[in-house]
Amino acid sequence: MKARTPLLALAALAALALPSTSRAIGIEDVVDGGNTYPWVRVELPGTICSDGSQYRFWYYDSPTSNNMVISYEGGGACWDYPSCSGQTGILGAANPNGIPVDYITQMKAKFVSPMINGADPGITLFRSKTNLVTNGWDMVYMPYCTGDVHVGNRVVTYTDPTGQNPPLTFRHNGYNNSVAALNFLHTRFPSIGKLLVTGFSAGGVATNTIFYQARRTLQPTVKAYLLNDSGPVFPAPNSSYASYQLHQTITVSWNMASLFSQLPAPFNPANYGSINQMVAQQFPSDLMAYTGYSSDYNFSRFSYERFFPGINQAGILAKWRQDQTNLINQIKNYSNWSYHVPWHRPINDSHCVSIITFIGSHACPSVRKKKWYEALEFPWSQSWKCPSGFLPFETFLQNWVGSNQQKRTIEPENYYNNEDPGMQIIGPAINDALAGA
C-alpha cells in the first residue's frame, strides 16, 4: 500500500466486505473511479460477435490531446464445445451473447482499465486518485466477444461431445473486427501523436498480435507503445515447451493463417513467441513492455490445465514461471523492450497488473524477509522488506511512456501483499465485487 491505512477507513472497508442481504458489493463501493466520458459508439458493417450480433466499440475524442490509448478487453478464450459453450467457466469466452448497446456504462468497461480512465482510482475514504500519464488522451475501448483474443477468422460448428446439447455455431471474427476498427480510427483520427496499444489477459495477447497492423494503419507522428498486461505470447518452437499444445490448437480452431500472412519476418508461425522479436525489429524507435505476475493462476490455467490432465496448481505455476523466464530471456535482448514483473497479488488470482486499481502492483527487485534485528521496523505486521524501494506501476508508466525510459524489474518470490493490513481488507472486497459482476 502507498500510505498508512487509517483505522476508520479500514473499519469502513471491512464493513463493505461483510455479507449483505440487501445487495451485492459493487466495484463502485470499493474503488473511487470509473470513467464518465461522452463516449461515441461505433458499429461497422461486417463486424460481428460470436453469436452473429453486431460488434460494437467506443471512442472518446479528447479536446486537449491527440495522443491515443487503444485498450483490448480480456475475458478468456475458447476452441471447442466445452469452452465455447461456457462449460469451462472463467476459462471460456466472454460475452457469448454479444455486446449490449450500453456496454460502455457497465462495470467492466467503466472500471476495468485505469489507463483508459486516465487515473488510478484509489480506494474510497483513504487513498485518493492518482492521475496517470494517459490522463486527457483520446481513448478507444475494444470489447471482446469472439473468443479468439481478437484475432481469429473462422466460423466453426462445435459439437457437444456428450451428445446432450445441439451443436453450437461460433463466429471467431476477431481479426476482421480489429482490422475494420483500425481502418475506421485512421479516418476518424488522421493525426495521432503518441499511440499506446494495450490490453489485459486475452486483450494482452491481442496487443502483441495486432500491434503491427495498428502501428502501420494509424501512423502516430511521435511514437508508439505496446503494453501487454498478462497476455504473454510465450516462445514455443517445439513440443518441449509448455505452451506449444495451446498454440497448435488455436492455430487450427481460429484459422490464424489470416493473421500470420500479414506479419513479416522474423515472425515464424511455428513459434508464436517470435512475434516479440518481430515487433522490436520492425519498429526499433517504438517501445514495448510486458507486465504480469509470476503467480498468475488464471492465464496459467488457460495455458496448461486442459493440455496436461491431472496437473495441480503447483505444476501449473511451475510451467508458467518457466515460460515467463523464457519470455524475459528473449525480450531482454532488445533495448526497446521493458518489463515489470511483480510476484503476487491476492486480487483476481494474481491475474492482470493494470486492472481496477494499481494497489499491490508494485515490484521490488530486492524484496526479502526481514532480518531479526529489523522485526520492529514499521510496519510491524510485515515480515517482508524492500531495501531498494518499491516501483509502483503508475511510476513505471510515467517513466516508460512519459520519459521513454527502459524499465526492467523482476520481483523475487515474496508475499508482502498478503501481510499488508489494507490488502487484507481491500483484496476480498474487490474479489467479491468482481465475482458478482
ABEGO torsion letter per residue (X at the ends): XABBBBAAAAAAAAAAABBBAABBBBAAAABBBEBABBBBBBBBBGBBBAAGBBBBBBBBBBAABABBBBBBBBGEBBABAAAAAGAAEAABBBGAAEBBAAAAABAAAAAABAAAAGBBAEBBGABBBBBBAABGBBBBBBBBAAGAGGABBBBBBBBBAAGABBBBBBBBAAAAAAAAAAAAAAAABABBBBBBBBEBEAAAAAAAAAAAAAAAAAGBAABBBBBBBGBBBBBBABAABAAAAAAAAAAAAAGAAAAAAABBOABBAABAAAAAAAAAAABAABBBBBBEBAABAAAAAAAAAAABBGBBAAAAAAAAAAAAAAAAAAAAABAABBBBBBABBABGGGBEAABGBABGABBBAABBBBBAAAAABOBAABABBBAAEBBBAAAAAAAAAAAGBBBBBBBBBBAAAAABAAAAAAAAAAAAAAAAX
